[in-house]
Amino acid sequence: MKKNNRFHILIPVFNENETIVETVRNILQNVDYNFEILICYDFDEDKTLNILKENFKNNPKIKYIKNKSRGFNLALITGIEISDADAILIYMADDHNNSKLINRIFEKYNEGYHVVCPSRFVQSGNMKGVPFLKGVLTKLASFIIFNFSTFPIKDATNSFRLFSRELLSQLTLESNKGFTLSFEITAKAHRLNFKMIEIPTVWIERTRGESRFKLLTFIPLYLRWLFYIFQTTLTKKN
């Protein structure tokens, strides 16, 4: 097992509360590999920065990356462009449950996978506390994509995901609104026949702070990549 690969863990933030400290502390305590955390933020006044800097003073594993624009997807794209690591992992600021899973994700990358997808919809996976409509639509979209296309991933829309530098270097990233960047990258990896795998994860919806996920607003953004996947499916069948 190779542990000399460098990994960046990208965490997009927007005025997070004190619970961000638990997220970062869990990663620092539980991840065994050669990694750095890139905190991707929109503006200098974001209170997240002071919270982290007060709790992790001069920690060399934590870097702060200012978004070239605004928004979740564009913050991640800025982090991806700045990163020089062998692979990047997108991780949520309010995820206190999956830090120990990161080691297994990196192991799968070292086994040769270019996309590693923690999945809520495989055996032993789950999501808890999700609003009813959001949960139904998320499950329905993933069911349709997996069962009626060649897309090999059962949890299509989860942002929590690792991507290799080899894959990312071949892509032009287009998602500039919403939370669709991981979906876009995975859809394009599927079209280019990159090797990918799912492993189970449990997602627990945040109980503190305000979610920025606006369901009805973001549905058209996800539909774009759903249609892209079905176009790939038709191409592969011809």
C-alpha positions as CSV (number, residue, x, y, z in Angstrom):
1,M,0.0,0.0,0.0
2,K,1.5,3.3,-1.1
3,K,1.3,6.1,1.4
4,N,3.6,8.6,-0.3
5,N,0.9,10.0,-2.5
6,R,-0.2,13.5,-1.6
7,F,-3.9,14.2,-1.1
8,H,-5.8,17.4,-0.7
9,I,-9.1,17.5,1.2
10,L,-11.2,20.3,-0.1
11,I,-13.7,21.8,2.4
12,P,-16.0,24.5,1.0
13,V,-17.1,26.9,3.8
14,F,-19.6,29.7,4.2
15,N,-19.9,31.3,7.6
16,E,-19.8,28.0,9.4
17,N,-20.4,27.8,13.1
18,E,-18.2,26.3,15.8
19,T,-19.0,22.8,14.6
20,I,-16.4,23.2,11.8
21,V,-13.8,22.7,14.5
22,E,-15.1,19.2,15.2
23,T,-14.9,18.4,11.4
24,V,-11.3,19.5,11.0
25,R,-10.2,18.0,14.3
26,N,-11.6,14.6,13.4
27,I,-9.8,14.7,10.1
28,L,-6.5,15.7,11.7
29,Q,-6.8,12.9,14.3
30,N,-8.0,10.1,12.1
31,V,-6.4,10.4,8.7
32,D,-3.1,8.5,8.4
33,Y,-2.0,9.6,4.9
34,N,0.0,12.5,3.5
35,F,-2.7,15.1,3.3
36,E,-3.5,18.8,3.6
37,I,-6.9,20.4,4.2
38,L,-7.8,23.2,1.8
39,I,-10.4,25.5,3.3
40,C,-12.2,27.1,0.3
41,Y,-14.0,30.3,1.2
42,D,-15.7,33.2,-0.7
43,F,-14.7,36.3,1.2
44,D,-12.2,37.5,3.8
45,E,-14.9,38.4,6.4
46,D,-16.2,34.8,6.5
47,K,-16.3,34.0,10.3
48,T,-15.2,30.4,9.6
49,L,-11.6,31.7,9.1
50,N,-11.3,33.2,12.5
51,I,-12.9,30.1,14.2
52,L,-10.4,27.8,12.5
53,K,-7.3,30.1,13.0
54,E,-8.1,30.4,16.7
55,N,-8.5,26.7,17.2
56,F,-5.7,25.5,14.8
57,K,-3.0,28.2,15.1
58,N,-0.3,27.9,12.4
59,N,-1.2,24.3,11.6
60,P,0.8,23.4,8.5
61,K,-1.8,20.9,7.3
62,I,-4.5,23.6,6.9
63,K,-4.4,26.0,4.0
64,Y,-6.9,28.8,3.1
65,I,-7.9,29.2,-0.5
66,K,-10.0,32.2,-1.5
67,N,-12.6,31.6,-4.2
68,K,-11.9,33.5,-7.4
69,S,-15.6,34.0,-7.7
70,R,-18.6,33.1,-5.4
71,G,-20.4,29.9,-4.6
72,F,-19.9,26.2,-3.7
73,N,-18.9,24.9,-7.1
74,L,-16.6,27.8,-8.0
75,A,-14.9,27.6,-4.6
76,L,-14.1,23.9,-5.3
77,I,-13.0,24.7,-8.8
78,T,-10.6,27.3,-7.4
79,G,-9.2,24.7,-5.0
80,I,-8.8,22.1,-7.7
81,E,-6.9,24.6,-9.9
82,I,-4.6,25.5,-7.1
83,S,-4.0,22.0,-5.8
84,D,-1.0,20.1,-7.0
85,A,-1.8,16.9,-5.1
86,D,-2.2,13.4,-6.7
87,A,-5.9,13.4,-5.8
88,I,-8.5,15.6,-4.2
89,L,-11.3,14.7,-1.9
90,I,-14.4,16.9,-1.6
91,Y,-15.6,16.9,2.0
92,M,-18.4,18.7,3.7
93,A,-17.9,21.2,6.5
94,D,-20.6,19.7,8.6
95,D,-19.6,16.1,8.2
96,H,-18.6,14.8,11.7
97,N,-19.2,11.2,10.8
98,N,-16.9,10.1,8.0
99,S,-13.4,11.2,8.9
100,K,-12.3,7.6,9.6
101,L,-13.6,6.6,6.1
102,I,-11.1,8.9,4.5
103,N,-8.3,6.3,5.0
104,R,-10.3,3.7,3.1
105,I,-11.1,6.2,0.3
106,F,-7.3,6.9,-0.1
107,E,-6.6,3.1,-0.1
108,K,-9.0,2.7,-3.0
109,Y,-7.2,5.4,-4.9
110,N,-3.9,3.6,-4.3
111,E,-5.5,0.5,-5.7
112,G,-6.0,2.3,-9.0
113,Y,-9.4,3.9,-8.9
114,H,-9.7,7.4,-10.3
115,V,-13.1,8.1,-8.7
116,V,-14.0,6.8,-5.2
117,C,-17.6,7.4,-4.3
118,P,-18.8,7.1,-0.8
119,S,-22.4,5.9,-1.3
120,R,-25.6,6.2,0.8
121,F,-27.4,3.7,-1.3
122,V,-25.2,0.6,-1.2
123,Q,-25.3,-2.1,1.5
124,S,-24.4,-0.5,4.9
125,G,-24.9,3.0,3.5
126,N,-27.6,5.3,4.8
127,M,-28.7,8.9,5.1
128,K,-30.4,10.2,8.3
129,G,-32.3,13.3,9.1
130,V,-32.8,14.4,5.5
131,P,-36.0,16.4,4.7
132,F,-38.6,14.1,3.2
133,L,-38.9,15.7,-0.3
134,K,-35.1,16.1,-0.6
135,G,-34.6,12.4,0.4
136,V,-37.3,11.1,-2.0
137,L,-35.9,13.1,-5.0
138,T,-32.3,12.2,-4.3
139,K,-33.2,8.5,-4.1
140,L,-35.4,8.6,-7.1
141,A,-32.8,10.4,-9.3
142,S,-30.1,7.9,-8.3
143,F,-32.4,4.9,-8.9
144,I,-33.3,6.1,-12.4
145,I,-29.8,6.8,-13.4
146,F,-28.3,3.5,-12.1
147,N,-31.1,1.3,-13.5
148,F,-31.7,3.0,-16.8
149,S,-28.3,4.0,-17.9
150,T,-24.7,2.6,-18.0
151,F,-23.7,4.8,-15.1
152,P,-22.2,2.4,-12.5
153,I,-22.8,4.5,-9.4
154,K,-25.9,4.0,-7.2
155,D,-25.5,7.4,-5.4
156,A,-25.2,9.8,-8.3
157,T,-25.5,13.1,-6.5
158,N,-23.3,12.9,-3.4
159,S,-20.7,15.6,-3.4
160,F,-18.4,13.6,-1.0
161,R,-16.0,12.0,-3.5
162,L,-12.4,11.6,-4.4
163,F,-11.0,12.3,-7.9
164,S,-7.5,11.6,-9.3
165,R,-5.4,14.4,-10.7
166,E,-5.0,12.3,-13.9
167,L,-8.8,12.5,-14.4
168,L,-9.1,16.2,-13.4
169,S,-6.3,17.2,-15.8
170,Q,-8.4,16.0,-18.7
171,L,-11.6,17.9,-17.8
172,T,-13.0,21.4,-18.4
173,L,-15.2,22.0,-15.4
174,E,-18.4,23.8,-16.2
175,S,-20.6,23.8,-13.1
176,N,-20.7,27.3,-11.9
177,K,-24.0,27.2,-9.8
178,G,-25.4,25.0,-7.1
179,F,-23.8,21.8,-5.8
180,T,-23.3,19.7,-9.0
181,L,-19.6,19.7,-9.4
182,S,-19.0,16.1,-8.1
183,F,-21.9,14.9,-10.3
184,E,-20.4,16.6,-13.4
185,I,-16.9,15.2,-12.8
186,T,-18.2,11.7,-12.2
187,A,-20.5,11.9,-15.3
188,K,-17.5,12.9,-17.4
189,A,-15.3,10.2,-15.8
190,H,-17.9,7.7,-16.8
191,R,-17.9,8.9,-20.4
192,L,-14.1,8.7,-20.5
193,N,-14.1,5.2,-19.0
194,F,-12.1,6.0,-15.9
195,K,-12.1,3.4,-13.2
196,M,-14.5,4.1,-10.3
197,I,-15.8,2.4,-7.2
198,E,-18.5,2.9,-4.5
199,I,-18.0,2.3,-0.8
200,P,-20.7,2.7,1.9
201,T,-21.1,5.9,3.9
202,V,-23.7,7.2,6.4
203,W,-24.7,10.8,5.8
204,I,-26.3,12.7,8.8
205,E,-28.1,15.9,7.8
206,R,-26.8,19.0,9.7
207,T,-28.8,19.9,12.9
208,R,-27.1,23.3,13.4
209,G,-26.7,26.1,11.0
210,E,-28.6,26.7,7.8
211,S,-28.3,24.5,4.7
212,R,-27.6,26.3,1.4
213,F,-29.2,23.5,-0.6
214,K,-32.3,25.0,-2.3
215,L,-34.0,21.9,-3.8
216,L,-36.3,23.4,-6.4
217,T,-33.7,25.9,-7.6
218,F,-31.1,23.2,-8.1
219,I,-33.1,20.5,-9.9
220,P,-32.5,22.0,-13.4
221,L,-28.7,22.0,-12.7
222,Y,-28.8,18.3,-11.9
223,L,-31.0,17.5,-14.9
224,R,-28.2,18.8,-17.2
225,W,-25.9,16.1,-16.0
226,L,-28.6,13.4,-15.9
227,F,-29.2,14.0,-19.6
228,Y,-25.4,14.0,-20.2
229,I,-25.3,10.5,-18.6
230,F,-28.1,9.2,-20.8
231,Q,-26.3,10.6,-23.9
232,T,-23.2,8.7,-22.8
233,T,-25.4,5.6,-22.4
234,L,-26.7,5.9,-26.0
235,T,-23.2,6.4,-27.3
236,K,-21.9,3.3,-25.5
237,K,-24.7,1.2,-26.9
238,N,-24.1,2.2,-30.5
